[in-house]
């Protein structure tokens, strides 16, 4: 197991976050198949050691509908802003005047963006093939913030109040652009 996953687990223990036993490789594979994604290495490493539980955390062995809703939250938020706040990146071309056509086209564009995996509340990690050290993103509609330069830095910031003084070395297509204010 990676030192990073062990360090992340140490932070959760120090913060007294309730922990369930880690997921087996088989359980992780079943989740990845069921929800059509792959955990990034940092996220998989942590979940193989322990599964944080309680308000805000994903109950990975719980209700499929709730997990689906957590996965769709990031895209649904962008679609909300397409519909209600006229969000439309210039790279998508001209915005259709009909809102239903705009939503359909936005869904098509978003299908090509990296999938975000729910971590805690509205914090997400990019799915694999994102590398180890990928940023944690806070996503609420198109209000996206780099909330941690990596999983360990995020957990230290969120649960221990330790400032993250680094920037992630990794850019998450579309989502990091929103965080950087590219289209706002």
C-alpha positions, 0 to 999 in steps of 0.5 A: 500500500502506498505511503500516501494512502497510509498518511490519508488514513492517519489524518482520518483517524486523527480527525476521529472520522468513523471508519469501516473496514477497507474494501477488497480488490473484488469489491472495488472492481464490482463498484467500478463495473457497476458505476462505469468508472475506475477509482484513481490510485489515491482513492482506491488506495484509501478505500482498500485500507478503510471506508470513511462513513457518516454524513457527507461520505459515500456509502459505497456498499449502500443504496445504488440510487444514492451513489448514482445521485452522488456521481451525477451531481457534478454534471447535473450542476453544470446542466443547471447552469446551462439551463438557468444561468446561460453557462456555455463554454466557447469551445462548445460552439454557438449556444442553441437558442432552444434550451432543450437543444442546449441541454442535449448538446451540453450533455454530449460535451460533458460525456467527453469530460473526465468523470468525477468520483464523489469523495465527501459532500460535494468534493470529488476526485477525478476517475482513473486514468487520472494519476496519483496526486490528482487534485480534489475539486469542490463542485457546486454547479459551475462553481468549482474550486481546487480544494486540495492539491491531492487527497492527503492535502485535502483531508488535512485541510478539510478535517485538521485545518492545515492549509494546503500551500501547494498547487496540484501538478495535474490538470483535470480537463474542463473541471480545472478550467472551471476552477481557474475561472476560464469561462466565468 
